[in-house]
Structures are given as structure tokens and as C-alpha cells.
Amino acid sequence: MATNTATATDAAPPKGKKKLFIIIGAAVLVLVLALVAVLMLTKKPPEDAEEGGAAAKPKAAAAAKRDPKAPPVFVPLEPFTVNLADRDAERYAQVGITLEVTDAAVGEQMKVYMPAIRNNILMAISDKTAAELQTREGKDKLAGKVQRETSRALGYEVEEPEEETGDAEEEAPAKRKKKRRVEPVLPVTAVLFSNFIIQ
């Protein structure tokens, strides 16, 4: 009987050590979680996140880190043939577009959104008249519209630029203030026309 009591007392200390290790481990885990919570609460939000929309936060930060020495990434689109908004005659445009994007990941993402991108670009071109598209200024405006519409199709929040009227001198200071606002970084950095035929 003496041997049974001796084994019972020998088995008890390992249970006590197990409990001690569990308590120490739990205390360390609580301290680590508290430290992480404190760091997250005291961390400042990035400046890009304060100005951009919720959808543009991670993408804008990624676009800002683009390596300037890296070669540009181009995404050629199939040519567009679109009826124009001319009321006096049936006019159409055949337009070839290549988009320059921030990186190859955006180029791959565009493949998934291509139906929405093509739809937005077709709508942007069909709103124009032949007279608007024959000037360089008209083509530049169309390029800006294509850039914004492509970014919208990818999920970015994009604001339309205000039209410059130049009527009143009082409006000029207000417009200058608005122009100083930082524009969000868009995934499409340039719109290049490979052909542009209006008939």
C-alpha cells in the first residue's frame, strides 16, 4: 500500500507543471494581444487613406509605390466601332485604344472586368459628336473620360472634373482651391489611341 501512495504523489507534480505552463502561456498571449491592440489604436492612418475612397485605399497605396525604372505595362483593347451622337447625319467612329496601367497586376485584373470596361468606353465615345472628336482638344477630353470610366469599371471612385466656363472672375479663386486638391491615383495612367477614324 505504501507503493500506491508514493506513485500518486509522484504523478501530482507533473499536473501542477502543466497547469503552470498553461497559465504562463495564457498570460503571455494576453500581453501580446494587448500590445497589438495598443499599437493599432495609436497608429496614424496613411494620408492616402484619408483622402481617397474606401475602394481606392489599397490600390492607391500600391500605385504610389510603382518603380519609375520599371517598364510600362500596356493593355491593348480590341477596336471600337461606335455610332456618334450627331443628329444631322449618321456618323460613326472607329477607335483603337491601348491603356497604360500602373503594373502587371492591374493588367491582369482588367481581363476580369473587360466587359464592363468596354461598355463604359463605348458609352463615353457614343456621347461625342464628330465635330468634338475631330479636334485635338476633343480627343484629349475623350482620353480623360476613357481613363475615368475604365477606373470606375475597376471599382475606383472617380469624380468628374468641373467644366471651365471662365465667365466670372469671382469663380477663379474657388476653382484654384479645388484644383489644389490631391487627385486619387488611378490604375490607368495614360490612354493611347492607335487609330482614330471618323466617317
C-alpha positions in Angstrom: 0.0 0.0 0.0 2.9 2.3 0.6 3.9 2.0 -3.0 0.5 3.1 -4.3 0.6 6.3 -2.3 4.1 7.0 -3.5 3.1 6.8 -7.2 0.1 9.0 -6.5 2.2 11.8 -5.1 4.8 11.4 -7.9 2.0 11.9 -10.6 0.7 15.1 -9.0 3.7 17.3 -9.7 3.5 16.9 -13.5 -0.1 18.1 -13.5 0.9 21.1 -11.5 3.6 21.9 -14.0 1.2 21.5 -16.9 -1.2 24.0 -15.3 1.7 26.4 -14.6 2.8 26.3 -18.3 -0.8 26.8 -19.4 -1.2 29.8 -17.1 2.1 31.3 -18.2 1.2 30.8 -21.9 -2.2 32.4 -21.4 -0.7 35.4 -19.7 1.9 35.9 -22.5 -0.9 35.6 -25.1 -3.0 38.2 -23.3 0.0 40.6 -23.1 0.8 40.2 -26.8 -2.8 40.8 -27.7 -2.9 43.9 -25.5 0.3 45.2 -27.1 -1.1 44.7 -30.6 -4.3 46.4 -29.7 -2.4 49.4 -28.3 -0.3 49.7 -31.4 -3.3 49.5 -33.7 -5.2 52.2 -31.8 -2.2 54.6 -31.7 -1.2 54.1 -35.3 -1.9 57.0 -37.6 -3.9 56.2 -40.8 -1.9 56.8 -44.0 -2.5 60.1 -45.8 -3.8 58.3 -49.0 -6.5 56.6 -46.9 -7.8 59.9 -45.5 -8.3 61.5 -48.9 -9.3 58.6 -51.2 -12.5 56.5 -51.1 -12.7 53.1 -49.4 -12.2 51.2 -52.7 -9.2 53.2 -53.7 -7.2 52.8 -50.4 -5.2 49.7 -51.0 -4.9 50.2 -54.8 -3.8 53.9 -54.4 -1.1 52.9 -52.0 0.1 50.1 -54.3 0.1 52.5 -57.3 2.2 55.1 -55.4 4.9 52.5 -54.8 5.4 51.9 -58.6 9.1 51.7 -59.6 9.8 54.5 -62.0 12.6 52.4 -63.7 10.2 49.6 -64.4 9.0 49.3 -68.0 5.4 50.5 -68.6 2.6 48.0 -68.9 0.2 48.4 -71.8 -3.2 46.7 -72.3 -4.4 46.9 -75.9 -8.1 46.8 -76.4 -10.0 45.5 -79.4 -11.0 48.3 -81.8 -14.3 50.1 -81.1 -16.8 51.0 -83.8 -19.4 53.3 -82.4 -22.3 55.4 -83.7 -21.7 59.1 -82.7 -24.2 61.5 -81.2 -24.6 63.6 -84.4 -28.2 64.4 -85.1 -28.0 65.7 -88.6 -26.2 62.7 -90.2 -25.3 59.1 -89.4 -21.6 59.3 -88.3 -19.5 56.7 -86.6 -16.0 56.4 -85.3 -13.6 53.5 -85.3 -11.2 53.9 -82.4 -8.2 51.8 -81.4 -7.2 52.2 -77.8 -4.3 51.0 -75.7 -4.3 51.7 -72.0 -1.1 52.2 -69.9 -1.6 50.8 -66.4 0.4 51.1 -63.2 1.5 47.5 -63.1 1.0 44.0 -64.5 -1.4 43.1 -61.7 -3.8 45.8 -62.8 -3.4 44.5 -66.4 -4.5 41.0 -65.2 -7.3 42.5 -63.2 -8.6 44.3 -66.3 -9.1 41.0 -68.1 -11.7 40.0 -65.5 -13.5 43.4 -65.8 -13.2 43.7 -69.6 -16.9 43.6 -70.4 -17.6 46.5 -68.0 -14.6 48.4 -69.3 -15.6 48.0 -72.9 -19.2 49.1 -72.1 -18.1 52.2 -70.3 -15.7 53.2 -73.1 -18.4 52.6 -75.8 -20.8 54.8 -73.8 -18.1 57.5 -73.5 -17.4 57.6 -77.2 -21.1 57.4 -78.3 -21.8 60.6 -76.3 -19.5 62.6 -78.5 -20.2 64.2 -81.9 -17.9 64.1 -84.9 -17.1 67.8 -84.5 -16.0 67.2 -80.9 -13.7 64.3 -81.8 -12.0 65.9 -84.8 -10.0 68.4 -82.7 -7.0 67.5 -80.5 -8.8 69.0 -77.5 -11.7 66.7 -78.1 -9.5 63.7 -78.3 -7.7 64.7 -75.1 -11.1 65.1 -73.3 -12.1 61.7 -74.6 -8.9 60.2 -73.3 -9.6 61.6 -69.9 -13.1 60.3 -70.0 -11.9 56.8 -71.0 -9.3 56.9 -68.1 -12.1 57.7 -65.6 -14.6 55.2 -67.0 -12.0 52.4 -67.0 -11.1 53.2 -63.4 -14.8 53.2 -62.4 -15.2 49.7 -64.0 -12.3 48.5 -61.9 -14.1 49.7 -58.7 -12.5 53.1 -58.1 -14.5 56.1 -57.0 -13.8 58.8 -59.6 -15.1 62.4 -59.7 -15.8 64.1 -63.0 -13.7 67.3 -63.5 -15.6 70.6 -63.4 -16.1 72.3 -66.7 -14.2 75.5 -67.1 -16.5 78.3 -68.1 -14.3 81.4 -67.5 -17.4 83.6 -67.2 -16.9 85.3 -63.8 -13.7 86.4 -62.2 -15.1 85.6 -58.8 -15.2 81.9 -59.6 -11.5 81.7 -60.4 -10.2 81.7 -56.8 -12.7 79.0 -55.9 -11.6 76.9 -58.9 -7.9 77.3 -58.0 -8.6 76.0 -54.5 -10.4 73.0 -55.9 -7.5 72.3 -58.3 -5.1 72.1 -55.4 -6.9 69.1 -54.0 -4.9 65.9 -54.5 -6.4 63.7 -57.1 -6.6 60.0 -56.3 -4.1 57.8 -58.1 -5.9 55.9 -60.9 -4.9 52.5 -62.2 -4.9 53.8 -65.8 -2.0 56.3 -66.2 -2.5 57.0 -69.9 -4.9 56.4 -72.8 -3.2 56.0 -76.2 -5.1 56.0 -79.5 -3.7 53.5 -82.0 -6.2 54.6 -84.7 -8.9 57.1 -84.9 -11.2 57.2 -87.9 -14.4 59.2 -88.1 -16.8 58.7 -91.0 
